[in-house]
Amino acid sequence: MKSVVERLRGDAPVFSVEFFPPRDAADEAVLWRSIRELESLDPAYMSITYGAGGSSRDGTIRNIARAATETTLVPMAHLTAVNHSVAELRNVIGWYAAVGVRNILALRGDPPGDPYGDWVAHPQGLNYAEELVSLVRSLGDFCVGVSAFPYGHPRSPDLDTDTRYLVRKFNAGAEFGIAQLFFQPEDFLRLRDRVAAAGCDAMLIPGVMPLTTPRTLKTTIKLSGAPCPQSLLDRLEPLENDPKAFRAEGLDVVTELCERLIAEGVPDLHFYTFNRSKATREVVQRLGLVPARAQNPVAAGR
């Protein structure tokens, strides 16, 4: 099975998609409908997240295993150090290898219940994402990615410090980084410039969330950790009571963002799907990222 970086080394930009583990059987049906609809568009890879403290570990393993064995997709599993001993982490990594998953996004993770709370490592666990990267790489032929923060990690005192920690993750063996949410192309491009200026040529990928509802805008603001630019609020807030108009303008905003990033040479656009496919399909089709051989799935979802 190909690695993420192998899938991103083509001559043209591609897209990838991210899902989260379902909470119940109904959620699982929705997830797999979306996976099948996006599979036909040939994304470079797909990922499934890992709940805080391993709360969704079983769902992640089960569904990433199914993706590896029942689809044509290249799967990437998330892994966090939260509430896990090194022995438990070794076990999870072994499970991933056993089902054929060779791409892992290694994250330290946030404290359960409060992403901005104090970090407390497991007594037999790890303190830093770079340690998790080293552990994964020591256990087999894995392609490892990490997270990157356009506005700096909430616990970093400044951007220079944040950049040093990111570069340390790459030096530990990570081959690519996925940027957390941001609002303007320049926010990602400045991150890329900082990493390059630090002498690191690792691949950086922007994370993108289609803005289909006021809720997704609020989620983007919360997850980015930065204030939303007034220019964006001016475009979207007046439409909050008109769902159709908000969705149309929101997808225009995201399409414009992606067009600029593609023009600046990004290798991949990583879409957070909320386990729905429709908005992502619309944006990637607008951007011309769907291979000619890909089928058009039946419209469904959000």
Beta strands, then each sheet from edge to edge (+ up, - down):
strand 1: 14-19
strand 2: 46-48
strand 3: 75-80
strand 4: 103-107
strand 5: 143-148
strand 6: 176-179
strand 7: 203-208
strand 8: 268-272
sheet 1: 1+ 2+ 3+ 4+ 5+ 6+ 7+ 8+ 1+
end
